[in-house]
Amino acid sequence: MSLEVHIEKKLNGFTLRSDFTAGNTATAILGASGCGKSMTLRCIAGIVKPDKGRIVLDGRVLFDSEQHIDLPPQQRGVGLLFQNYALFPNMNVAENIAFGLRIKKKSKAYIDDKIKYALKLVNLDGYEKRKIDALSGGQQQRIAIARAIVNEPKVLLLDEPLGALDLKMRQDMQYELIRLKNELGITFIYVTH
């Protein structure tokens, strides 16, 4: 697996330039608040369009300004874990995890199997019917990860995933993320301060 990112995006007061290659590993993007780390992830995911450049995942062009290629997010094979997790409070755990699969019109049996697999992977077996507001911060984070990985992305983008957790939970989740990365065998791009 390889991800190549060579993009520019004009922002308020500066031009963001992201230029890196990531292999089948965990890659960290470090920097101060407001320097464009999260914007880089949004460009890779296809939520924001760069002004120019190129993004290539496993030899497949996701974005190329010169060739006028800009694949929509659902066609990129990229999972994004938002900083605030972006879980739907009106849905239970299973409904949150299944959201993307339902949009893709997968069968109920397929969705049920994927939910069970994802919950087992994040060590939350049996949580399908729980409401989001009944979960701890660490549990919400793991549900957000389950929702991101259930679509089998080739790369998982994590936008400051540990920022809202206390020190003990942060340490525990660091080990969980390493375990998940190794078990899934996909590339992680990790944004942090």
NORTA-V50013 format. One record per backbone hydrogen bond with DSSP energy under -1.0 kcal/mol. CO is the residue of the C=O (numbers start at 1). NH is the residue of the N-H. If there is no record, write none. Layout:
BEGIN
[[CO	NH] [CO	NH]]
END
This chain:
BEGIN
[[2	58] [3	22] [4	56] [5	20] [6	54] [7	18] [8	51] [8	52] [9	16] [14	11] [16	9] [18	7] [20	5] [22	3] [23	25] [25	188] [27	190] [29	192] [32	35] [36	40] [37	41] [38	42] [39	43] [40	44] [41	45] [42	47] [42	48] [52	8] [53	65] [54	6] [55	62] [55	63] [56	4] [57	60] [60	57] [62	71] [63	55] [64	69] [69	64] [72	75] [73	76] [77	154] [77	155] [79	157] [81	159] [82	85] [88	91] [92	96] [93	97] [94	98] [98	102] [99	103] [100	104] [101	106] [102	105] [107	111] [108	112] [109	113] [110	114] [111	115] [112	116] [113	117] [114	118] [115	119] [116	120] [117	121] [118	122] [119	124] [120	123] [124	127] [127	130] [128	94] [130	93] [131	134] [132	135] [136	140] [137	141] [138	142] [139	143] [140	144] [141	145] [142	146] [143	147] [144	148] [145	149] [146	150] [149	152] [154	187] [155	79] [156	189] [157	81] [158	160] [158	191] [160	163] [162	165] [166	170] [167	171] [168	172] [169	173] [170	174] [171	175] [172	176] [173	177] [174	178] [175	179] [176	180] [177	181] [178	182] [179	183] [180	184] [181	185] [187	156] [188	27] [189	158] [190	29] [191	160]]
END
